[in-house]
């Protein structure tokens, strides 16, 4: 997204988060731009029964939560480190000044936000499917669309079955059953518990 040198020159600081540590909570107001140097972060919510719904996953070099810096609204989700992570935090006012003064950075932010909106549209459409196999196929098609090699079994799905369940709104047992059925029908391959689509 934004070069680390540029973030540091504008007052960005590295903050280390341990696995399962909360970075921000639903209801808090955005105060920082966050960019991952190393690690993994999930955006999530919990329903009234305590079931986790993962909205998105982010890793090295990616930013998260920046769209909320443009409006005066609280976060509608939590951000939680999935593993030990090093994250650059830049104060909101510095971030807004940065994009005003750097058209190239601003263009990168627009592109990133457009990609995130595209993902949200795909996932919203995905919710309309009743068939769990159709849900998982659409989801894996989306993930594979960013992979150069489109041949069968060339893409290793970088998610656990639990993460796939939380991202698609399915139960983990359903995901396991559907994945096995998709393997039987040669829609994917499983090697050493890894899914290749």
Short mmCIF file of the C-alpha atoms (twelve columns), coordinates in Angstrom:
data_MODEL
# 
_entry.id   MODEL 
# 
loop_
_atom_site.group_PDB 
_atom_site.id 
_atom_site.type_symbol 
_atom_site.label_atom_id 
_atom_site.label_alt_id 
_atom_site.label_comp_id 
_atom_site.label_asym_id 
_atom_site.label_seq_id 
_atom_site.Cartn_x 
_atom_site.Cartn_y 
_atom_site.Cartn_z 
_atom_site.pdbx_PDB_model_num 
ATOM 1   C CA . UNK A 1   0.000   0.000   0.000   1 
ATOM 2   C CA . UNK A 2   2.318   2.759   1.280   1 
ATOM 3   C CA . UNK A 3   6.088   2.382   1.562   1 
ATOM 4   C CA . UNK A 4   7.249   1.806   5.118   1 
ATOM 5   C CA . UNK A 5   9.887   4.561   4.802   1 
ATOM 6   C CA . UNK A 6   7.185   7.086   3.937   1 
ATOM 7   C CA . UNK A 7   5.041   5.992   6.884   1 
ATOM 8   C CA . UNK A 8   7.992   6.277   9.289   1 
ATOM 9   C CA . UNK A 9   8.960   9.703   7.918   1 
ATOM 10  C CA . UNK A 10  5.458   10.959  8.757   1 
ATOM 11  C CA . UNK A 11  5.448   9.679   12.328  1 
ATOM 12  C CA . UNK A 12  4.447   6.050   11.871  1 
ATOM 13  C CA . UNK A 13  5.459   3.735   14.705  1 
ATOM 14  C CA . UNK A 14  5.783   -0.039  14.922  1 
ATOM 15  C CA . UNK A 15  3.504   -1.738  17.416  1 
ATOM 16  C CA . UNK A 16  3.829   -5.453  18.146  1 
ATOM 17  C CA . UNK A 17  0.702   -7.474  18.850  1 
ATOM 18  C CA . UNK A 18  0.622   -11.006 20.218  1 
ATOM 19  C CA . UNK A 19  -1.564  -13.706 18.696  1 
ATOM 20  C CA . UNK A 20  -5.236  -13.138 19.673  1 
ATOM 21  C CA . UNK A 21  -4.549  -9.575  20.860  1 
ATOM 22  C CA . UNK A 22  -7.189  -7.020  19.871  1 
ATOM 23  C CA . UNK A 23  -5.964  -4.104  17.764  1 
ATOM 24  C CA . UNK A 24  -9.261  -2.216  17.826  1 
ATOM 25  C CA . UNK A 25  -12.783 -3.025  18.968  1 
ATOM 26  C CA . UNK A 26  -16.210 -2.600  17.474  1 
ATOM 27  C CA . UNK A 27  -17.605 0.745   18.665  1 
ATOM 28  C CA . UNK A 28  -14.234 2.510   18.993  1 
ATOM 29  C CA . UNK A 29  -13.497 5.484   16.762  1 
ATOM 30  C CA . UNK A 30  -10.666 5.178   14.213  1 
ATOM 31  C CA . UNK A 31  -7.541  7.059   15.270  1 
ATOM 32  C CA . UNK A 32  -4.824  5.344   13.171  1 
ATOM 33  C CA . UNK A 33  -3.938  3.977   9.766   1 
ATOM 34  C CA . UNK A 34  -2.695  0.377   10.209  1 
ATOM 35  C CA . UNK A 35  -0.323  -1.452  7.851   1 
ATOM 36  C CA . UNK A 36  1.060   -4.916  8.550   1 
ATOM 37  C CA . UNK A 37  4.834   -5.295  8.341   1 
ATOM 38  C CA . UNK A 38  4.724   -8.953  9.350   1 
ATOM 39  C CA . UNK A 39  1.862   -11.091 10.602  1 
ATOM 40  C CA . UNK A 40  -1.817  -11.794 10.058  1 
ATOM 41  C CA . UNK A 41  -4.936  -9.913  11.151  1 
ATOM 42  C CA . UNK A 42  -8.629  -10.713 10.941  1 
ATOM 43  C CA . UNK A 43  -11.611 -8.371  10.995  1 
ATOM 44  C CA . UNK A 44  -14.503 -10.044 12.795  1 
ATOM 45  C CA . UNK A 45  -17.812 -9.760  14.607  1 
ATOM 46  C CA . UNK A 46  -19.724 -12.067 16.893  1 
ATOM 47  C CA . UNK A 47  -23.444 -12.760 16.613  1 
ATOM 48  C CA . UNK A 48  -25.789 -12.926 19.604  1 
ATOM 49  C CA . UNK A 49  -24.949 -16.640 20.068  1 
ATOM 50  C CA . UNK A 50  -21.231 -15.853 20.232  1 
ATOM 51  C CA . UNK A 51  -20.479 -17.348 16.783  1 
ATOM 52  C CA . UNK A 52  -17.600 -15.592 15.062  1 
ATOM 53  C CA . UNK A 53  -18.065 -14.111 11.589  1 
ATOM 54  C CA . UNK A 54  -14.768 -13.217 9.892   1 
ATOM 55  C CA . UNK A 55  -15.171 -10.311 7.498   1 
ATOM 56  C CA . UNK A 56  -11.675 -10.410 6.024   1 
ATOM 57  C CA . UNK A 57  -8.089  -11.567 6.572   1 
ATOM 58  C CA . UNK A 58  -4.939  -9.499  5.985   1 
ATOM 59  C CA . UNK A 59  -1.210  -10.260 5.942   1 
ATOM 60  C CA . UNK A 60  2.232   -8.756  5.236   1 
ATOM 61  C CA . UNK A 61  2.132   -5.410  3.420   1 
ATOM 62  C CA . UNK A 62  -1.627  -4.975  3.631   1 
ATOM 63  C CA . UNK A 63  -3.551  -2.272  5.461   1 
ATOM 64  C CA . UNK A 64  -6.893  -2.656  7.218   1 
ATOM 65  C CA . UNK A 65  -9.663  -0.424  8.523   1 
ATOM 66  C CA . UNK A 66  -8.537  2.620   6.519   1 
ATOM 67  C CA . UNK A 67  -11.943 3.260   4.911   1 
ATOM 68  C CA . UNK A 68  -13.272 4.327   8.344   1 
ATOM 69  C CA . UNK A 69  -10.664 7.119   8.514   1 
ATOM 70  C CA . UNK A 70  -12.685 9.064   5.932   1 
ATOM 71  C CA . UNK A 71  -15.922 9.220   7.927   1 
ATOM 72  C CA . UNK A 72  -16.763 10.080  11.522  1 
ATOM 73  C CA . UNK A 73  -18.168 6.664   12.452  1 
ATOM 74  C CA . UNK A 74  -17.082 3.961   14.911  1 
ATOM 75  C CA . UNK A 75  -15.640 0.654   13.771  1 
ATOM 76  C CA . UNK A 76  -18.429 -1.843  12.947  1 
ATOM 77  C CA . UNK A 77  -15.978 -4.725  13.568  1 
ATOM 78  C CA . UNK A 78  -12.979 -5.846  15.608  1 
ATOM 79  C CA . UNK A 79  -9.400  -6.256  14.379  1 
ATOM 80  C CA . UNK A 80  -7.495  -9.110  16.007  1 
ATOM 81  C CA . UNK A 81  -3.982  -10.429 15.401  1 
ATOM 82  C CA . UNK A 82  -4.145  -14.073 14.301  1 
ATOM 83  C CA . UNK A 83  -0.434  -14.556 14.982  1 
ATOM 84  C CA . UNK A 84  2.308   -12.430 16.512  1 
ATOM 85  C CA . UNK A 85  2.370   -9.355  14.269  1 
ATOM 86  C CA . UNK A 86  4.315   -6.132  13.726  1 
ATOM 87  C CA . UNK A 87  2.053   -3.315  12.557  1 
ATOM 88  C CA . UNK A 88  2.821   0.260   11.592  1 
ATOM 89  C CA . UNK A 89  0.414   2.773   13.162  1 
ATOM 90  C CA . UNK A 90  0.136   6.248   11.627  1 
ATOM 91  C CA . UNK A 91  -2.112  8.860   13.292  1 
ATOM 92  C CA . UNK A 92  -5.269  9.631   11.337  1 
ATOM 93  C CA . UNK A 93  -4.392  13.313  10.769  1 
ATOM 94  C CA . UNK A 94  -0.981  12.334  9.324   1 
ATOM 95  C CA . UNK A 95  -2.614  9.750   7.040   1 
ATOM 96  C CA . UNK A 96  -5.176  12.243  5.699   1 
ATOM 97  C CA . UNK A 97  -2.422  14.799  5.051   1 
ATOM 98  C CA . UNK A 98  -0.335  12.122  3.311   1 
ATOM 99  C CA . UNK A 99  -3.039  11.243  0.804   1 
ATOM 100 C CA . UNK A 100 -3.847  14.918  0.134   1 
ATOM 101 C CA . UNK A 101 -0.218  15.653  -0.704  1 
ATOM 102 C CA . UNK A 102 0.576   12.440  -2.627  1 
ATOM 103 C CA . UNK A 103 -1.685  11.704  -5.634  1 
ATOM 104 C CA . UNK A 104 0.050   8.353   -6.270  1 
ATOM 105 C CA . UNK A 105 -0.642  7.181   -2.718  1 
ATOM 106 C CA . UNK A 106 -4.217  8.428   -3.027  1 
ATOM 107 C CA . UNK A 107 -4.637  6.415   -6.252  1 
ATOM 108 C CA . UNK A 108 -3.311  3.280   -4.493  1 
ATOM 109 C CA . UNK A 109 -5.808  3.808   -1.676  1 
ATOM 110 C CA . UNK A 110 -8.678  4.149   -4.197  1 
ATOM 111 C CA . UNK A 111 -7.625  0.927   -5.895  1 
ATOM 112 C CA . UNK A 112 -7.387  -0.900  -2.567  1 
ATOM 113 C CA . UNK A 113 -10.809 0.340   -1.466  1 
ATOM 114 C CA . UNK A 114 -12.300 -0.691  -4.834  1 
ATOM 115 C CA . UNK A 115 -10.831 -4.205  -4.399  1 
ATOM 116 C CA . UNK A 116 -12.323 -4.414  -0.910  1 
ATOM 117 C CA . UNK A 117 -15.729 -3.300  -2.204  1 
ATOM 118 C CA . UNK A 118 -15.512 -5.948  -4.938  1 
ATOM 119 C CA . UNK A 119 -14.793 -8.572  -2.265  1 
ATOM 120 C CA . UNK A 120 -17.772 -7.349  -0.216  1 
ATOM 121 C CA . UNK A 121 -20.072 -7.582  -3.279  1 
ATOM 122 C CA . UNK A 122 -18.883 -11.143 -3.948  1 
ATOM 123 C CA . UNK A 123 -19.409 -12.145 -0.325  1 
ATOM 124 C CA . UNK A 124 -22.820 -10.445 -0.163  1 
ATOM 125 C CA . UNK A 125 -23.869 -12.328 -3.299  1 
ATOM 126 C CA . UNK A 126 -22.437 -15.478 -1.727  1 
ATOM 127 C CA . UNK A 127 -24.814 -15.095 1.240   1 
ATOM 128 C CA . UNK A 128 -27.778 -15.488 -1.129  1 
ATOM 129 C CA . UNK A 129 -26.718 -19.043 -2.022  1 
ATOM 130 C CA . UNK A 130 -28.478 -21.821 -0.138  1 
ATOM 131 C CA . UNK A 131 -26.181 -24.534 -1.490  1 
ATOM 132 C CA . UNK A 132 -23.005 -24.731 0.660   1 
ATOM 133 C CA . UNK A 133 -20.967 -26.147 -2.250  1 
ATOM 134 C CA . UNK A 134 -21.932 -23.157 -4.419  1 
ATOM 135 C CA . UNK A 135 -20.901 -20.827 -1.566  1 
ATOM 136 C CA . UNK A 136 -17.484 -22.454 -1.189  1 
ATOM 137 C CA . UNK A 137 -16.917 -22.658 -4.949  1 
ATOM 138 C CA . UNK A 138 -17.660 -18.931 -5.417  1 
ATOM 139 C CA . UNK A 139 -15.393 -18.105 -2.483  1 
ATOM 140 C CA . UNK A 140 -12.504 -20.227 -3.776  1 
ATOM 141 C CA . UNK A 141 -13.008 -18.840 -7.312  1 
ATOM 142 C CA . UNK A 142 -12.610 -15.344 -5.854  1 
ATOM 143 C CA . UNK A 143 -9.414  -16.291 -3.959  1 
ATOM 144 C CA . UNK A 144 -7.947  -18.028 -7.015  1 
ATOM 145 C CA . UNK A 145 -8.745  -15.037 -9.261  1 
ATOM 146 C CA . UNK A 146 -5.657  -13.295 -7.798  1 
ATOM 147 C CA . UNK A 147 -3.435  -16.302 -8.581  1 
ATOM 148 C CA . UNK A 148 -1.656  -16.306 -11.959 1 
ATOM 149 C CA . UNK A 149 -1.877  -20.037 -12.651 1 
ATOM 150 C CA . UNK A 150 -5.543  -20.878 -13.292 1 
ATOM 151 C CA . UNK A 151 -4.986  -24.587 -13.992 1 
ATOM 152 C CA . UNK A 152 -6.799  -27.148 -11.794 1 
ATOM 153 C CA . UNK A 153 -5.250  -27.731 -8.354  1 
ATOM 154 C CA . UNK A 154 -2.641  -24.973 -8.865  1 
ATOM 155 C CA . UNK A 155 -3.906  -22.767 -6.028  1 
ATOM 156 C CA . UNK A 156 -3.371  -23.727 -2.392  1 
ATOM 157 C CA . UNK A 157 -6.213  -22.271 -0.330  1 
ATOM 158 C CA . UNK A 158 -4.402  -20.325 2.436   1 
ATOM 159 C CA . UNK A 159 -7.158  -20.777 5.021   1 
ATOM 160 C CA . UNK A 160 -8.136  -23.320 7.617   1 
ATOM 161 C CA . UNK A 161 -11.512 -24.994 7.341   1 
ATOM 162 C CA . UNK A 162 -12.616 -22.994 10.411  1 
ATOM 163 C CA . UNK A 163 -11.607 -19.721 8.713   1 
ATOM 164 C CA . UNK A 164 -13.481 -20.740 5.555   1 
ATOM 165 C CA . UNK A 165 -16.551 -21.444 7.678   1 
ATOM 166 C CA . UNK A 166 -16.291 -18.107 9.474   1 
ATOM 167 C CA . UNK A 167 -15.833 -16.208 6.192   1 
ATOM 168 C CA . UNK A 168 -18.768 -17.875 4.419   1 
ATOM 169 C CA . UNK A 169 -21.218 -18.147 7.320   1 
ATOM 170 C CA . UNK A 170 -21.207 -21.949 7.197   1 
ATOM 171 C CA . UNK A 171 -20.620 -24.385 10.032  1 
ATOM 172 C CA . UNK A 172 -17.150 -25.942 10.099  1 
ATOM 173 C CA . UNK A 173 -18.698 -29.420 9.898   1 
ATOM 174 C CA . UNK A 174 -20.486 -28.374 6.706   1 
ATOM 175 C CA . UNK A 175 -17.261 -27.021 5.206   1 
ATOM 176 C CA . UNK A 176 -15.438 -30.291 5.987   1 
ATOM 177 C CA . UNK A 177 -18.227 -32.382 4.440   1 
ATOM 178 C CA . UNK A 178 -18.480 -30.192 1.321   1 
ATOM 179 C CA . UNK A 179 -14.682 -30.130 0.831   1 
ATOM 180 C CA . UNK A 180 -14.594 -33.953 0.960   1 
ATOM 181 C CA . UNK A 181 -17.450 -34.126 -1.536  1 
ATOM 182 C CA . UNK A 182 -15.727 -31.628 -3.850  1 
ATOM 183 C CA . UNK A 183 -12.568 -33.754 -3.687  1 
ATOM 184 C CA . UNK A 184 -14.588 -36.864 -4.584  1 
ATOM 185 C CA . UNK A 185 -15.994 -34.972 -7.600  1 
ATOM 186 C CA . UNK A 186 -12.451 -33.833 -8.555  1 
ATOM 187 C CA . UNK A 187 -13.285 -30.119 -8.077  1 
ATOM 188 C CA . UNK A 188 -10.298 -29.871 -5.728  1 
ATOM 189 C CA . UNK A 189 -7.498  -31.981 -4.321  1 
ATOM 190 C CA . UNK A 190 -6.380  -32.496 -0.714  1 
ATOM 191 C CA . UNK A 191 -2.734  -33.252 0.075   1 
ATOM 192 C CA . UNK A 192 -1.406  -33.302 3.637   1 
ATOM 193 C CA . UNK A 193 -4.643  -31.622 4.789   1 
ATOM 194 C CA . UNK A 194 -3.978  -28.706 2.393   1 
ATOM 195 C CA . UNK A 195 -6.674  -27.816 -0.135  1 
ATOM 196 C CA . UNK A 196 -5.591  -27.312 -3.768  1 
ATOM 197 C CA . UNK A 197 -8.183  -25.718 -6.018  1 
# 
